[in-house]
Amino acid sequence: MSSLFVRRVGKNDGIPVVLLHGFGGSHRTWDDVCAELGRERAILLYDLPGHAASLGYPELGHAVTAARAVRADLAERAPDGFHLVGHSMGGAAAALIALKEPEKTRSLTLLAPGGFGPAVNHRALTHYAAARGPEEMRRVLEEFVGFRAELPEDLILGLAAEREAPGAGEALTAISETLHAGGAQKTLPLEAIAALPCPLKLLWGEQDRILPASQARGLPGVIGVHLFADSGHMLPWEIPSAASRLISENSR
């Protein structure tokens, strides 16, 4: 299989909300968000290249690769425009698509996105890429959520199962190596993102130990910033109701 996996849920009409997961995840990352958001919006869910059902996509890499693949698919699937939502690496990909398609991007909502500063917990990402089996996955993911957050058992089991596919671990390790150089990540053009002609929202957990919440501070004032005191990096899991509400508000 070499095509990009996409699933449509929610309403059948209207400008779709595009949900892009983070590194090592899949479209299942958004299950709890979709449970609420899908009642009022059309939603497009992607597995990014090298992940889950897009494991066989012919090109692997970081957010630039993901953005290129999703943008090409959206050209046919959503020619009238779209609302972009992305988490972590998927957030960086969503921002890159918006920069390339400012006229088609109706709104941009980013959850703890990559590229908003150089700091990244590259060791945690490396360990996450190498994790196998439910127990190891659970242990590694404890670093990705807030101190009091509970890890969803069904998502842990799903992620562990996806890693069992031939070549899955090798693909994630290869992608992980593109996410940081010398322990730092590349930074997006934040002023250009702020200048986009669409509503912008940024959600971040103050207990994020993967991408520090300090990267949400000092941004251009047109970017609406929402900080969550008890949350870590996995906001689609940790605050699905709040995330769904803010995505809905931003995409009206």
N, C-alpha and C positions, 0 to 999 in steps of 0.2 A: 504494500500500500504506500503510495507516494503523495496522496492528496492531503490537504489540510482538513482536519476534522472540524465541523461546525454543526451545531444543533440549534434549532429555533424552538423557543418555548414562549408561553404567554399569549398575548393577543395576536391575531393574524394580520392586523393592519397597523398603519402608522409608522413613523420614523423609528427604527429599532434602536434599542440600547445594546451596545456591544460590550461584553464583559470579558476582560483578559486577565487570566490568572498569573500568579507569580512563578518564579523558578521552582522546578520540582513538583509543581501541582498539576491540576487538570481543570476541566470545566466543572468538575464536582466541587471545587472550592467554593462555588457560588450557590450551592444547593439551598442554604437557608435564606440567602438574599433573594433568590428567585421565587421562593415560596410566597414572599410578600410582593415583590416588585412585579412578578408575572401576572398578577391580577389586573394590572392596569396598563402594562406596556408589552410591546413586542420585544423579545430579547434574542440576541445572537450570542451563543456561547462557543468559544474556540478552545481547542487544545493547541497550544503553541508548538512550533516545530521542535521535534525531538522529545515531545512529551505525550504520554498516554496514547490516544488513538492517532496522534500525528507523529508517532515515533519514526515512521518510514519516510517522513518528508525529506526531500533530497538535500536540504541545506540545514546545517546546525549553526547555532551562534547565539549571541546575546540579543538585546532588545532591538537592535537595528535589523537583524535577520527576522525576528518575529514581526516587527512593524511592516517590513517589506511584504511578507507573506500575507498578513491579514489585510493590508491595504489593497493588494492585488485581488483578493477574494471579494472585498467590499465593493470594488469598482463594478462588479456584475450583480452582487447580491443586494446592495443598498445604494443604487445610483443617485437617489434623491437626498442622501445625507444620512447621518447617524449621530447618536450620542455615544461618546467614548468613556468607558470606565476601566481602570486598570489597577491592579494590585502589584506592588513590588516591581519585579522586572516587567510585568505586564503594564504597570503604570508608566514606566519609561517608554515602552512600546506605544502606548496610547498617546502620550505626548508627542512622540515622533510622527505618528500618523497625522495628528492634528496640525503639526507644523507643515506637513506636506499637503494637507487637504483642509486649509482653513475655511473655505467656502462651504464644504460639506459637513464640517464638524459643528453640530448644534450645541453641544456642551461637552465639558471635559471634567471628569471627577476622578481624582487620583487618591488611592489608599496606600500610604507609606511607600511612595514610588521610589524606584531607583533613579539615580542621576541628579538628585537635588543637593548633593554634596559629596566630597570624596570618601567620607568615612563609611566603612562597611565591615561587618564581622565576617571576614573571608574564611576564617577557620570554621565557623558554624555552617557556612554554606558548603564547604568541602566535606564536612562530616555528614551533612544532610544528603548530599549527592551519593555518598558511599553507603548510606544506611540500608539495611536489608532486614526484612521480617518485622512483624508488628512490635515486638518488644524493643528492638533497637530504634525503630522509627519513633515510638512513643518517647523514648529517652532523649533522642536528639531534638524532637519537636518541643520539649519542655522549655528550651531556650528561645523558642519562637513566639511564645505567648506570655501574657501578663502573669505576675506572680501567683495570682489566685484563680487563674482561668482553668477550666476543665477542658481537656482535649476530647473532641468528638470521636468516639470509638469507631463509628462507621467510616469516617474519613481516614483514620489511621489504617484500618484494614484495607480500605480502597487504595491508598497510596502504596502500602506494602505489596498488594497484589499487582499493581502496575509495574513495580520494580522487578517482578518475576519474568516479565516479557523478555525474550532474547534481545540483547543489545541495549536494554533500557538503562541499566546502570552506566554502561560505557558512554551512552549519549549524554546523560546528565553530567558525568564527570568532564566530558569535553566542553559542554556549555558552561559549567562552573568556572573552568579555566579562562573563559572569555569575559567573565563578569568583573574581574579585578586584575590589576597589574601592579605588582609590588605592594599588595595589600590595600589598594585604593581603587575606587570606581571612577569612571569618566563622568563628567558633569554635563548636564543638559544646558542649552542656552535659555536660562531662566527668564531673562528680559524678553526674549522672543516669545516664550510661552505666555508670559503675562500680557503681551500685546495681541494675542489671538482675539478675534472678534466674537467670542462666545463666553458664556458663564463658566467660571473656573472655581472648583472646590478642591480642597486638600484635606484629607483625614489622616490623623496620625495618633498612634498610641504612645503615651509618655513613658511607658515601660518597654518600649521597643529596644531589644538588644541585638537586632540585626542591622537596621538602619536607624541611627539615633534621631529622636524627635527634634533635636536642636536644628535639624535641616529644614524644619517647618517654620523657623523663626527668621525674621529679617527679610522676608520675601516682599516683592512689590504688593502694594496694598489692594490691588484689584483681585488678588487671589484670596478667596474666602478660606480661612484656616480653621479647622475643628480639631481640637486636641482632646483625647480621652484618657483620663488620669489612670485608670486601672487596666488599661489594655496594652498588649504587646504588639508584635508585628502582624499577627494573623487576624486582621480586622474583619474579613468576611466571615470568619468563624466566631470571633469574640463579640462583635457588635452588629449582627446581621440586621436587626430592626432599625437601629440608628443609621446604618449604612444605606439600607433600602430607602429610608425616609429622605436622606440627604441627596441620594441619587435622583429620586423622584422630584424633589424640589428643584434640583439643578437642571433637570431635563424637561421642564414644562414648556 
